């Protein structure tokens, strides 16, 4: 038996439970460093099975792609962190 690395059944269950919900992945790491690149392709079959369009109903909130994990400047980091939280809490 292969170990489970992604909870397909649980994600699908929640999408069916909340059919009008929009799905958003939020992470503090830059887009190319966090789990986004692992999660995104795994959501394609789940969204399809639940009759949802991944292009319109699955979004990303986080730092943009970057070569560094952090800016190295406290003020810039605070501004980026504020932006990530604002993106994540947006309800449109």
Secondary structure, DSSP 8 states (H G I E B T S, - for coil): -----S-HHHHHHHHHHTTT--EEEEEEEETTTSTHHHHHHHHHHHHHHTT--HHHHEEEEEE---SSSS-S-HHHHHHHHHHHHHHHH---
